[in-house]
Amino acid sequence: MTVPACFVSYTWEPLEHKLWVREFATRLRRDGVDVKLDQWETVPGDALPEFMERSVREHNFVLIVCTPAYRARSDRRIGGVGYEGDIITGSLMSSRNQRKFIPALREGQWTQAAPTWLGGKYYVDLRGDPYSEEQYQDLLSTMLGTREKAPPVGRAQPGAIPGEGRQAPAELEEFEPIRIIGVAVDEVGTPRSDGTRGSALYAVPFKLSRIVPPGWAELFIEAWDRPPSFTTMHRPGIARVSGNRIVLDGTTIEEVEQVHRPTLKLALAQANARMRERMETETRRRQEAAARKEDHEKHVKNVASRLKFDDN
C-alpha cells in the first residue's frame, strides 16, 4: 500500500493549539500517514511561501484544522493561514479535487470555525480532549484508502424482470478476525525514569493484521477493561486502538511477557467474536427488512389487482 502524504494547515496560536497539532500529526505518522508539518520541515531562512505552495501542490491530502482563529485569519487573508487559503482555493478552482482537502473541526461551532471557502464540506469533528476515536478512524481510513466499499452488484437471473420476484437474501458478511502480528518494536516508548510514580512505565504498541473496522476498537477496549479472567497485575484503562495498532500506555515489555499477553489474547478473541455477532445480526436485520418490504409490496399488488372502478 502506498503511504499517503499529508500537509497540515493550521494557526500557530495559541501555543497549546500548536502543540496539539504536533501531537496529532505524530499520531497520524505512527498510523501510516506521512505528515509534513512546518514545525518539522522549516528552518530560519526558508522561503515560506514557496514551502506552502509546494506542500499544497505535491501532497495527497491537505488537512485543514479549523478554529475560530483560523477562520478569522483565513477570511481576512492574514499571515501564513491567509496565504495558504489563497493557494488552496486556487487549487480547488483549477483541479476540482475536492477530496484532497479535508477539514477537521477542532474548536467552536462549524459555522464559527470554518473559512467561507470550506462551506458545505464533510468534516471530521476532533473537538474535545480526548477527541472522538470514531472520527479519528474516519479520517485515517480516508487517507489510507481503507474506507468500507459498497458490496458487489449481483448478477441478474436470465429472463428476470426488474422489480419482479423475490430478491435473493443478503449473504452473511464474512468477518476476517483481527490478529496481533507482534510488537511494533520501533514504536515502543521510553521510560522517563525520573523517580516519579509511574516513570518506569512506557507505551508498548502491537501490530495488527489490518486496520480495524468501525466499532471494533470499542469492543476490544471494553474486553480489555473487563476481561473474563485476569490477574491482580491487570491494568484496565491503559489500552487504546489506533488504525492497525493496539497500544498499552503505561506498562513495560517485561510486564507484557509475564502478565498482559494472556489478557491481550482473551480481549482480542472476545472483540472478534462480538464483532462477528454484530455483523451477523445486522445482516439478518437487513434480510428480514427486505422480506417484509417484499411481502408488503406483493400484498399491495394482490389487493390492487382486485380493485375495480368501472363497475356500476
PyMOL commands that set and color helices and strands:
alter all, ss='L'
color gray80, all
select helices_A, chain A and resi 15-30+38-41+48-58+68-75+79-95+98-100+110-113+116-118+133-144+185-187+216-225+253-306
alter helices_A, ss='H'
color red, helices_A
select strands_A, chain A and resi 5-9+34-36+61-66+101-105+124-125+180-183+202-208+239-242+245-251
alter strands_A, ss='S'
color yellow, strands_A
deselect
rebuild
show_as cartoon
